[in-house]
Amino acid sequence: MDVPELLEAASLLVPEKIATENDITVSDVWEYLAHDEWEVALDLLEELGDVHPLPVGFWENLAIAAERMSLDRSAAWCHWRGFETRHGILRADLTLRTAAGARRHTPISGAGVLRPMWNIGNRTASGEPALDIARLWVEFMPSLEPGGRASVRLAPLDPARWRHLRPGLVITMHEARSVAGTAVVLEVQQPPAAVTA
């Protein structure tokens, strides 16, 4: 499928009654598609996807369309949202250690590239802390500086090991065993069974 077909296929998965805070509906998306304004249509579909849970196919079509338009961050976000549709949403308020207090002296990418280890309370057979891996997406920012604070989304390598997390729990981010930051869990949402197919 080409870009307009991918966007059309995604838009067909959006219920007509769904609207964003700005009253954008799927009818508006069709208007932009009719005028070959694909990037605007993609942006609006992403917004609609945040209003109402949509199936994985919606996010997959948007990701492929974004890749074909060379919109790398948008493609990464749509792939991320597809993962969350399958495995659930995990958000936290992360504070990184300062450059003086940690190994990291450069900002971390906000687009889900970093895969740090996390102490989320799991233990090894000998009782030692077991560190679990999760990719990190910084919300509303392209990167996060050492000492910075931001809302983040986590995509665990093994989601089942993270199911015990609850809002308010404090977890620590590690890079090469040293603590790189501390996060407070904000939201834990299991995937809606109806949209994972």
C-alpha positions, 0 to 999 in steps of 0.5 A: 500500500502507498501512503494515502492507502495506509492512512485511509486504512488507519482512518477506517479503524477510528469510530466516527463519534471520537473527537479530540479536545479540539473537536477533530474527528475522522471526517477532518482526516478525510478532508486532509487526505482528499487534498493530499495533506498526508503529514497533517492527516497522520498527525490528526490520526495520532491525536485521535489514537490518544483519545480512544484505544484503537487496534494494533493495525491502526498504529502499524499502518501509521508507522509504515506511512510515517516511515515512507514519508521519512518522519522518523520520530513519528514512525518511532512513536507509532511503533511505540503505541503499537507496543503499548496496545499489545502490552499496556501503558507504563508511565513514570516521572523520571529524574536523572542524576546530575552529570557530577553524580552519574556516569552519564554526561550527555542527554538521553534520546527521548525517542525510545532508543535507550534501553536501560536496566531498572530495579523494579523490586524483582529478586534473583534466586539468591535474593539479590536485586534483579535488574529488568530492561525497558526502553525509555520514551521521554514525553514532550521532549526530544531528549533529557539532560543529566539532572533533568526531570520528565514524564517518561513511558517505558516499554519492558523487554519482558512485560510480565515481570512489570505487572506488579507495578502500581502508581506511587512506587519508586523504581531506579534506572541503572546504566552499567549497574550504577544508579542513573535516575529515580522514577515514580510510577504514574500510570499502569494500564493493562492492554484492552483485550478488544484492541490487541488483535 
